[in-house]
Amino acid sequence: MPLVDFATTLQSTALGAALRDATPATVLLIQIGHVLGLILLLTALLLVNLHLLGWGLRRQPLRDVVRGTRWALRLGLVLTIGSGSLLFLTAPVSYIANPAFVPKIALLLAALALQAGLARRLASDAPLPPLLARGSAALGLTLWFGVGLAGRAIGFV
């Protein structure tokens, strides 16, 4: 099934119709949830990745930074993806046609894969080689901020 056909099917669902007919206040609440999720997610990611780069929280053990930010990372991810999915369902065909949308999703999938692999590695308590830690952190931050920039570009292209 081509992507446009899938988007058309999603757009014609009852949820898609309900979201398109939602009050401005409802859409605003979804957007606020999306922004709050992004703030939580990016704050947690920034703290862990800056530590891996050796640029912040140097006195804290990495394990403590990861554990201390885990709740924000998880809640931020759930809020961001949940609210983003609802926003997408308001007009899937328009989003699919937007030239910034597919790069955003590709960057998101790459960032999630990298973060999941990094989280699994950090949870093992095995020390990361410095080059791997710094490279993963730099790539992760680049991907996540790329997701944000591409997401912001959706409204302008």
C-alpha positions as CSV (number, residue, x, y, z in Angstrom):
1,M,0.0,0.0,0.0
2,P,1.5,3.3,-1.0
3,L,2.2,5.9,1.7
4,V,-0.4,8.3,0.3
5,D,-3.1,5.6,0.4
6,F,-2.2,4.8,3.9
7,A,-2.4,8.5,4.9
8,T,-5.7,8.8,3.2
9,T,-7.1,5.8,5.1
10,L,-5.8,7.3,8.4
11,Q,-7.4,10.6,7.5
12,S,-10.8,9.1,6.9
13,T,-10.8,7.3,10.3
14,A,-13.2,8.4,13.1
15,L,-10.3,9.6,15.2
16,G,-8.9,11.6,12.3
17,A,-12.3,13.3,11.7
18,A,-12.7,13.9,15.4
19,L,-9.3,15.6,15.7
20,R,-10.0,17.8,12.6
21,D,-13.3,18.8,14.2
22,A,-11.8,19.4,17.6
23,T,-12.0,22.7,19.3
24,P,-9.0,25.1,19.1
25,A,-8.6,24.6,22.9
26,T,-8.3,20.8,22.4
27,V,-5.7,21.2,19.6
28,L,-3.8,23.7,21.8
29,L,-3.7,21.2,24.7
30,I,-2.3,18.6,22.3
31,Q,0.3,21.0,21.1
32,I,1.2,22.0,24.7
33,G,1.6,18.3,25.5
34,H,3.9,17.9,22.5
35,V,6.1,20.9,23.6
36,L,6.3,19.7,27.2
37,G,7.2,16.2,26.0
38,L,10.0,17.7,23.8
39,I,11.3,19.7,26.8
40,L,11.4,16.7,29.1
41,L,12.9,14.5,26.4
42,L,15.6,16.9,25.2
43,T,16.5,17.9,28.7
44,A,17.2,14.3,29.7
45,L,19.0,13.6,26.5
46,L,21.1,16.8,26.7
47,L,22.2,16.0,30.3
48,V,23.3,12.5,29.5
49,N,25.0,13.4,26.2
50,L,26.8,16.4,27.6
51,H,28.1,14.1,30.4
52,L,29.3,11.6,27.8
53,L,31.0,14.5,26.0
54,G,32.7,15.5,29.2
55,W,31.0,18.9,29.1
56,G,28.7,18.7,32.1
57,L,27.9,17.1,35.4
58,R,31.5,15.8,35.6
59,R,31.3,15.1,39.3
60,Q,28.3,12.9,39.0
61,P,28.8,9.3,38.0
62,L,27.3,8.5,34.6
63,R,25.1,5.8,36.1
64,D,23.5,8.5,38.4
65,V,22.9,10.9,35.6
66,V,21.2,8.2,33.5
67,R,19.1,7.0,36.4
68,G,18.2,10.5,37.4
69,T,17.0,11.5,34.0
70,R,15.3,8.2,33.1
71,W,11.8,9.3,34.2
72,A,12.0,12.5,32.1
73,L,13.2,10.6,29.1
74,R,10.4,8.1,29.3
75,L,7.7,10.6,30.1
76,G,9.0,13.0,27.4
77,L,9.1,10.2,24.8
78,V,5.5,9.1,25.6
79,L,4.2,12.7,25.5
80,T,6.0,13.6,22.4
81,I,5.2,10.6,20.3
82,G,1.6,10.4,21.6
83,S,0.8,14.0,21.0
84,G,2.8,14.0,17.7
85,S,0.7,11.1,16.5
86,L,-2.5,12.9,17.4
87,L,-1.3,16.0,15.5
88,F,-0.4,13.9,12.6
89,L,-3.8,12.3,12.5
90,T,-5.4,15.8,12.0
91,A,-4.1,15.8,8.4
92,P,-2.0,12.8,7.4
93,V,-2.1,13.5,3.7
94,S,-0.8,17.0,4.1
95,Y,2.0,15.8,6.4
96,I,3.1,13.1,4.0
97,A,3.2,15.7,1.2
98,N,5.3,18.1,3.3
99,P,9.0,17.9,2.3
100,A,10.1,18.3,5.9
101,F,8.0,15.4,7.3
102,V,9.8,12.4,5.9
103,P,13.2,13.7,6.9
104,K,11.8,14.3,10.4
105,I,10.5,10.8,10.7
106,A,13.8,9.3,9.3
107,L,15.8,11.4,11.8
108,L,13.5,10.4,14.6
109,L,13.8,6.7,13.8
110,A,17.6,7.0,13.7
111,A,17.7,8.9,16.9
112,L,15.5,6.4,18.7
113,A,17.6,3.5,17.4
114,L,20.9,5.2,18.6
115,Q,19.4,6.2,21.9
116,A,18.0,2.7,22.5
117,G,21.4,1.1,21.8
118,L,23.2,3.7,23.9
119,A,20.7,3.2,26.8
120,R,21.2,-0.6,26.6
121,R,25.0,-0.1,26.7
122,L,24.8,2.4,29.6
123,A,22.5,0.1,31.6
124,S,25.1,-2.7,31.5
125,D,27.4,-0.6,33.7
126,A,30.3,-1.6,31.3
127,P,32.5,1.5,30.7
128,L,32.2,3.0,27.3
129,P,35.4,3.7,25.4
130,P,35.9,7.5,25.3
131,L,35.7,7.7,21.6
132,L,32.5,5.7,21.4
133,A,31.0,7.7,24.2
134,R,31.8,11.1,22.6
135,G,30.9,9.9,19.1
136,S,27.6,8.5,20.2
137,A,26.8,11.7,22.2
138,A,27.6,14.0,19.3
139,L,25.7,11.9,16.8
140,G,22.7,11.6,19.2
141,L,22.5,15.3,19.9
142,T,22.8,16.0,16.1
143,L,20.0,13.6,15.3
144,W,17.7,14.9,18.1
145,F,18.2,18.5,17.2
146,G,17.7,17.6,13.6
147,V,14.4,16.0,14.5
148,G,13.4,19.3,16.2
149,L,14.5,21.5,13.3
150,A,12.8,19.3,10.7
151,G,9.6,19.3,12.9
152,R,9.8,23.1,13.1
153,A,10.3,23.3,9.3
154,I,7.0,21.4,8.7
155,G,5.1,24.7,9.4
156,F,7.2,26.6,6.9
157,V,7.6,24.5,3.8
